[in-house]
Amino acid sequence: MQTLLDVLNKTTRFFEEKGLENPRLNAELLFANVLECQRLDLYLQFERLMDEDTLASLRPLVLRRSRREPLQYILGETDFFNGLLKIDERALIPRPETEEMVELAIRKLTAPPDSILDLGTGSGAIAVALARHYANARVVAVDHSSKALELARENIRAAGLAERVKTIRSHWFDQVEGVFDLIISNPPYLSAEEWENTQPEVRLHEPCEALVAEDSGLACLNLIIDRAGDYLSPSGLIVLESGLDQHESLTARAAKAGYQKIESIKDLGGRNRFIVLESL
Ligand SMILES: C[S@@+](CC[C@H](N)C(=O)[O-])C[C@H]1O[C@@H](n2cnc3c(N)ncnc32)[C@H](O)[C@@H]1O
């Protein structure tokens, strides 16, 4: 019988051959999932013998990862803003930049918002994070993908937030009513060419319509900038995530739409990533 360390080494080499980044870490996280322990606990069990049942549970997961399926889809969950979210191919995997955007919105808001609109909610990551943070806020989470909304509702229910977080299937603002103290969105913003150059994990497994927008990635952001003013409360705030090299065009668009205050904000990597807009 092989030891855990033998199988771990073999899996790491296999992942290396398949071109995965961080092959050892990926292998360890899959092993920890199957053995139902913390990753670091594996180090205390290197001599453990791997029985056939355990290997049988491990093999399909290793195969899926070797085909470049993202780890989060295989594990079925991901961390987001101090909470655990269910995640699968119905929606995009929430990214660290989006956690930064949630932090930015919280920093910029001068008072707790009564109402929040999350446009393009996907897994519900932003809506759930903000509803948890603002215990009295009413949140509307919009997406045009019914599959993504199904997953968002599962996450909203699991967080015990179904009373305050409502989901709406809509093409951006089309089915949205009322005004909001915070409008927040991480819309699709990649150009078709940028998408072609993404890692296989993204290109082969994440929903393309969650990532790619027309007009070199600007179409959804432009639409949101043009229309969000009509849905903003008088002292409300709009916070948007964008692609790189889009800020000159987006801030010009916002100025043309008549926003009083327009800020372009960098992410932790020092790249222009977020746009904050205030009142028309
Ligand atoms: C980049 S993903 C963001 C998902 C999630 N908010 C996050 O940050 O992880 C963009 C989301 O916008 C949604 N979307 C794309 N086009 C849309 C449209 N026309 N109306 C509403 N939602 C749309 C996609 O289905 C996807 O869930």
The ligand as an ORCA input file, in Angstrom:
! r2SCAN-3c Opt
* xyz 0 1
  C     -18.058     39.283    -13.508
  S     -19.514     38.400    -13.063
  C     -19.681     38.936    -11.374
  C     -20.327     37.926    -10.462
  C     -20.285     38.332     -8.980
  N     -20.911     39.608     -8.741
  C     -18.846     38.393     -8.500
  O     -18.318     39.483     -8.350
  O     -18.248     37.320     -8.300
  C     -20.745     39.319    -13.921
  C     -22.194     38.878    -13.720
  O     -23.027     39.728    -14.522
  C     -24.074     38.951    -15.064
  N     -24.580     39.600    -16.260
  C     -24.046     39.595    -17.501
  N     -24.817     40.283    -18.345
  C     -25.887     40.734    -17.625
  C     -27.037     41.487    -17.942
  N     -27.256     41.910    -19.185
  N     -27.917     41.778    -16.962
  C     -27.695     41.327    -15.701
  N     -26.627     40.595    -15.337
  C     -25.730     40.302    -16.284
  C     -23.421     37.593    -15.336
  O     -24.397     36.579    -15.445
  C     -22.488     37.451    -14.143
  O     -23.111     36.758    -13.089
*
